[in-house]
């Protein structure tokens, strides 16, 4: 299958392997962070989610001031080392009796902020390793499988580890996963030699370019600009539904069935992974139409999930909605990589992160009010209709050649 073809390339195989370990570590980190936050600060633990989103947003906006001057491979390598040592602070603080809410918040800010540097650099490196359009599409799809596989394996791994090691050492495992990822990136040195330094502006001009450079680049391509701006709203609706609204829906319909949410997340993960493998193995001629169609598929799936009469049907609806994740993510990433030179990809991807997390933060702030005004099922339907509307609009503009 085409999606596995990149594994024949030694560097891509190293990179993928490192990201698999890192993604599984991230799943353990997410579980441990929630557990630790709730046990230490109770109901205020929700602020940790806001801190994570805000950190990514802030550093996505201003991170380019530094990141655009750095070699992308070196950026990924040192960011992974920084994340590894930072996450390790939590178990070390626990062992020395110095663990506090301030330590958790510090680690959360640093670890989350690193995503604003690592993710754009990773996307910018792939076109240099995958030399043909077919190999690039397969590489993008393969890299997307890392988080999707981790979401399927994560709950089961938590169940196994919970019987053998304290939850505090989930952070230790996550730290080790970052060091393994850094090692895999170090192995890319031969195939990813240091890039020539770019001409850099100084002072206020450099700050302005870092903040608005990605926005200006996206404006130069109407299709990319439309996708990023609308994707911010669609992704916010997506994250509002899954897992926040879905968790409330499960609690409302089956308050005693705590495992139901885990099963539903698993069904979603399976749909995600299957779609990722299939899309990575076929030739897609119009990526933008694949993306817009994915929005419609997701919206339809979530509406069914909100109103179907039994849990089996809910799992089927979740798996159907999950098909759309790779349709949107793979298409958007490939379009950006094909539209810009390697040096500009990180800037555009960073702008995409800024737009997405800005709207997501707003949705986090208004969600309690929305749930108090209308039912959970109606809230899910409203968010799903936003997805469908932007999907239909995108297809219309594509077929009428306005994008």
Secondary structure, 3 states (H helix, E strand, C coil): CHHHHHHHCHHHHHHHHHHHHHHHHHHHHHHHHHHHHHHHHHHHHHHHHHHHHHHHHHHHHHCHHHHCCCCHHHHHHHHHHHHHHHHHHHHHHHHCCCCCHHHHHHHHHHHHHHHHHHHHHHHHHHHHHCCCHHHHHHHHHHHHHHHHHHHHHHHHHHHHHCCCCCHHHHHHHHHHHHHHHHHHHHCCCCCCCCCCCCCCCCHHHHHHHHHHHHHHHHHCCHHHHHHHHHHHHHHHHHHHHHHHHHHHHHHHHCCCCCHHHHHHHHHHHHHHHHHHHHHCCCCCCCHHHHHHHHHHHHHHHHHHHHHCCCHHHHHHHHHHHHHHHHHHHHHHHHHHHHHCCHHHHHHHHHHHHHHHHHHHHHHHHHHHHHHHHCCHHHHHHHHHHHHHHHHHHHHHHHHCCCC
